[in-house]
């Protein structure tokens, strides 16, 4: 796997070092700047614009975090860049703009969002950008298909799997029990060849996770918010993805 010590060397700020009470919104430029200033690594999310650009945003819709509404993917990159996060002057970033802002000062741990519909174009775009970025950066996703695409497109880019123990409900449409078990136990490894794991902190005791960790696979724990989470992460992970406090 090579030396991935940079991946676990410092805590990872979930969606940047955000604090809505102070007007610092998740995945916004101010959250990225705050994380850099505090010397934390940055976890961030990618969604695709209508014209295929990789944009820094978590949700599939604009409604929760902006005064705009509707599907994120219905807007072009230029249109999205003009949209401010609610109550701030910060606007939605392209991944290229985020990389220029951070400029290699702290690691980037980048999650590619997916509807599990077989569309891997966002992974292709992200892989191209990360492959050309001179700073420390990794790509990850819940969707194994994204990792397969990254491995084919840019095999030198570090790739990881995001996972948890249980899948179901409206957040996971189309994922049946068998597929959920496959995802939880990381059984796609022969196809995806992920190089690190980012696993839900409450589920770290899953035997499959600890088998990979015992074999030397770096394990991150998401999302650590409480003292109990910290205790679980100390037992079962090599680093935390945190929010709501400063470790």
C-alpha positions as CSV (number, residue, x, y, z in Angstrom):
1,X,0.0,0.0,0.0
2,X,2.9,2.3,0.4
3,X,3.3,4.9,3.1
4,X,-0.1,6.2,4.2
5,X,1.1,7.7,7.4
6,X,-0.1,11.1,6.4
7,X,-3.7,9.8,6.3
8,X,-3.8,9.0,10.0
9,X,-1.2,11.5,11.3
10,X,-3.8,14.1,12.5
11,X,-7.6,14.2,13.2
12,X,-9.8,14.8,10.2
13,X,-12.4,17.6,10.4
14,X,-15.7,16.3,9.1
15,X,-16.8,18.6,6.2
16,X,-14.2,21.0,7.3
17,X,-14.0,22.7,10.8
18,X,-17.6,24.0,10.6
19,X,-19.6,25.7,13.3
20,X,-23.0,26.9,12.2
21,X,-23.4,29.0,15.4
22,X,-20.4,31.1,14.2
23,X,-21.6,31.2,10.6
24,X,-19.1,28.6,9.4
25,X,-21.1,26.1,7.3
26,X,-20.1,22.6,6.4
27,X,-18.1,22.1,3.2
28,X,-17.9,25.9,2.7
29,X,-14.7,27.9,2.2
30,X,-14.7,29.2,5.8
31,X,-14.8,25.7,7.1
32,X,-11.9,24.7,5.0
33,X,-9.9,27.8,6.1
34,X,-10.6,27.0,9.8
35,X,-9.4,23.4,9.4
36,X,-6.2,24.6,7.8
37,X,-5.6,27.2,10.5
38,X,-6.0,24.5,13.2
39,X,-3.8,22.0,11.2
40,X,-6.5,19.4,10.9
41,X,-6.9,17.2,7.8
42,X,-10.2,17.9,5.9
43,X,-12.9,15.4,5.0
44,X,-15.2,16.8,2.3
45,X,-18.0,15.7,0.0
46,X,-18.4,15.8,-3.8
47,X,-21.5,16.0,-5.9
48,X,-21.6,16.4,-9.7
49,X,-22.9,19.4,-11.4
50,X,-25.2,19.1,-14.5
51,X,-22.1,19.6,-16.7
52,X,-20.0,17.0,-14.9
53,X,-17.9,19.2,-12.6
54,X,-16.8,17.9,-9.2
55,X,-18.4,20.3,-6.6
56,X,-17.8,20.4,-2.9
57,X,-21.3,19.7,-1.3
58,X,-22.9,16.9,0.7
59,X,-26.6,16.8,-0.1
60,X,-28.3,15.8,-3.3
61,X,-30.6,18.9,-3.0
62,X,-29.8,22.5,-2.3
63,X,-32.6,23.2,0.2
64,X,-31.0,22.4,3.6
65,X,-27.9,24.6,3.3
66,X,-28.8,27.4,0.8
67,X,-31.7,29.6,-0.2
68,X,-31.9,27.8,-3.5
69,X,-34.0,24.7,-3.9
70,X,-34.2,21.5,-6.0
71,X,-31.7,18.9,-7.2
72,X,-28.1,19.8,-6.9
73,X,-27.3,17.9,-10.2
74,X,-29.8,20.1,-12.1
75,X,-27.4,23.1,-12.0
76,X,-24.3,23.8,-14.0
77,X,-21.0,24.4,-12.2
78,X,-21.2,28.1,-13.0
79,X,-24.7,28.3,-11.6
80,X,-23.7,26.4,-8.4
81,X,-20.7,28.6,-7.9
82,X,-23.0,31.6,-7.7
83,X,-25.1,30.1,-4.9
84,X,-24.2,31.2,-1.3
85,X,-24.5,29.0,1.8
86,X,-27.5,30.4,3.7
87,X,-26.6,33.3,5.9
88,X,-23.1,33.7,4.6
89,X,-21.1,35.2,1.8
90,X,-19.4,31.8,1.1
91,X,-20.3,30.1,-2.2
92,X,-20.2,26.5,-3.3
93,X,-16.7,25.5,-4.4
94,X,-15.5,23.4,-7.3
95,X,-13.0,20.7,-6.2
96,X,-10.4,22.6,-8.2
97,X,-11.0,25.8,-6.2
98,X,-10.9,23.9,-2.9
99,X,-7.5,22.4,-3.9
100,X,-6.2,25.9,-4.8
101,X,-7.4,27.2,-1.4
102,X,-5.8,24.4,0.7
103,X,-2.7,24.2,-1.5
104,X,-1.3,21.0,0.1
105,X,-1.1,22.5,3.6
106,X,-3.2,19.7,5.1
107,X,-4.4,16.3,3.8
108,X,-7.7,16.1,1.9
109,X,-10.0,13.0,2.4
110,X,-12.6,13.4,-0.3
111,X,-15.9,11.4,-0.3
112,X,-17.6,10.9,-3.7
113,X,-21.4,10.8,-3.1
114,X,-23.3,8.2,-5.1
115,X,-26.9,7.2,-5.9
116,X,-25.6,3.6,-6.5
117,X,-27.0,3.9,-10.0
118,X,-23.8,2.8,-11.9
119,X,-22.9,6.4,-12.9
120,X,-19.2,6.7,-12.2
121,X,-18.5,10.0,-14.1
122,X,-18.0,11.9,-10.9
123,X,-15.3,9.4,-9.8
124,X,-13.6,9.9,-13.2
125,X,-13.5,13.6,-12.8
126,X,-12.3,13.5,-9.2
127,X,-9.6,10.9,-10.0
128,X,-8.2,13.2,-12.8
129,X,-8.1,16.2,-10.4
130,X,-6.6,14.3,-7.5
131,X,-4.0,12.7,-9.7
132,X,-2.8,16.1,-10.8
133,X,-2.9,17.6,-7.2
134,X,0.6,18.0,-5.6
135,X,-0.7,17.8,-2.0
136,X,-1.7,14.8,0.1
137,X,-5.2,13.6,-0.9
138,X,-7.3,10.5,-1.0
139,X,-10.7,9.6,-2.6
140,X,-13.3,7.4,-0.9
141,X,-16.9,6.4,-1.4
142,X,-19.7,4.2,0.0
143,X,-20.1,2.9,-3.5
144,X,-17.6,0.2,-4.6
145,X,-18.2,1.0,-8.2
146,X,-16.6,4.4,-7.6
147,X,-13.4,2.8,-6.3
148,X,-13.2,0.4,-9.3
149,X,-13.4,3.4,-11.6
150,X,-10.7,5.3,-9.6
151,X,-8.4,2.3,-9.7
152,X,-8.7,2.0,-13.5
153,X,-8.5,5.7,-14.2
154,X,-5.8,6.8,-11.8
155,X,-4.2,3.7,-10.0
156,X,-1.8,5.9,-8.1
157,X,-4.5,7.8,-6.3
158,X,-5.2,6.5,-2.8
159,X,-8.7,5.2,-2.5
160,X,-10.8,4.1,0.5
161,X,-14.2,2.6,1.3
162,X,-16.7,4.3,3.6
163,X,-19.0,1.8,5.3
164,X,-21.2,0.9,8.2
165,X,-22.8,-2.2,9.7
166,X,-26.4,-1.7,8.6
167,X,-28.0,-0.5,5.4
168,X,-31.7,0.1,4.8
169,X,-34.4,2.7,4.8
170,X,-34.8,5.8,2.6
171,X,-31.1,6.6,2.7
172,X,-30.2,3.3,0.9
173,X,-32.8,2.7,-1.8
174,X,-32.2,-0.4,-3.8
175,X,-29.8,-2.0,-1.4
176,X,-31.1,-5.4,-0.3
177,X,-30.0,-7.4,2.7
178,X,-27.4,-9.4,0.7
179,X,-25.9,-6.3,-0.7
180,X,-25.9,-4.7,2.7
181,X,-24.0,-7.6,4.2
182,X,-21.5,-7.4,1.3
183,X,-20.9,-3.7,2.0
184,X,-20.7,-4.1,5.8
185,X,-18.2,-6.9,5.5
186,X,-16.2,-5.2,2.8
187,X,-16.5,-8.3,0.5
188,X,-15.9,-6.3,-2.6
189,X,-12.2,-6.1,-1.7
190,X,-11.0,-8.3,-4.6
191,X,-12.6,-5.8,-7.0
192,X,-12.0,-2.5,-5.3
193,X,-8.6,-3.0,-3.7
194,X,-9.3,-0.1,-1.3
195,X,-6.3,1.1,0.7
196,X,-8.0,2.4,3.8
197,X,-11.4,2.1,5.6
198,X,-13.6,4.8,6.9
199,X,-16.1,3.0,9.1
200,X,-19.0,4.2,11.3
201,X,-17.6,4.7,14.8
202,X,-20.5,2.8,16.5
203,X,-19.8,-0.2,14.3
204,X,-16.0,-0.5,14.5
205,X,-16.2,-3.8,16.3
206,X,-17.4,-5.5,13.1
207,X,-14.9,-8.4,12.7
208,X,-14.3,-7.7,9.1
209,X,-13.0,-4.2,9.9
210,X,-10.6,-5.5,12.6
211,X,-9.3,-8.2,10.4
212,X,-8.3,-5.6,7.8
213,X,-6.8,-3.4,10.5
214,X,-4.8,-6.3,12.0
215,X,-3.4,-6.9,8.5
216,X,-2.1,-3.3,8.4
217,X,-5.0,-1.4,6.8
218,X,-5.5,2.1,8.1
219,X,-8.9,2.6,9.7
220,X,-10.7,6.0,10.2
221,X,-13.8,6.3,12.4
222,X,-16.7,8.5,11.3
223,X,-18.2,10.6,12.7
224,X,-16.8,11.1,16.2
225,X,-18.9,13.6,18.3
226,X,-18.9,12.4,21.9
227,X,-16.6,11.0,24.6
228,X,-18.1,7.6,24.0
229,X,-17.3,7.9,20.3
230,X,-13.7,8.8,21.2
231,X,-13.4,5.7,23.4
232,X,-14.7,3.4,20.7
233,X,-12.3,5.0,18.1
234,X,-9.3,4.6,20.5
235,X,-10.0,0.9,20.6
236,X,-10.9,0.2,16.9
237,X,-9.4,2.9,14.6
238,X,-6.2,4.7,13.8
239,X,-7.7,8.2,13.5
240,X,-11.0,10.0,13.9
241,X,-13.2,12.0,11.6
242,X,-14.8,14.4,14.0
243,X,-17.2,17.4,14.4
244,X,-18.6,19.5,17.1
245,X,-15.5,19.8,19.2
246,X,-11.7,20.1,18.8
247,X,-9.7,17.0,19.7
